[in-house]
Amino acid sequence: QVHLVESGGGLVQAGGSLRLSCAASASIAMINVMRWYRQAPGKQREFVAQITRGSSTVYADSVKGRFTISRDNTKNTMYLQMSSLKPEDTALYYCAAVTSATYWGQGTQVTVSS
């Protein structure tokens, strides 16, 4: 079982940057896939980005070129560097670890003001 804790959210102006962190309670070195999702008020949770154990990455079209996902296995932490933020990026951001089950964090709020 993996316990995940997100941090780094906050209030930022449009065009600004934030870095989210997802700290795991156990080693992430053998976790094949880790992901970021987000959920805006009144909307369904949506995929943001994915990184594999081999550091291959996939991004949603809406964030491609603005967000960068990374992982540091030595710190058991995954990151999401967000740049050129837009008001439509406002959401609760969750990280997930995909093994035989999918583990979720509690989320960190990102609010982008116009």
Disulfide bonds with the S-S distance in Angstrom:
Cys22-Cys95 2.09
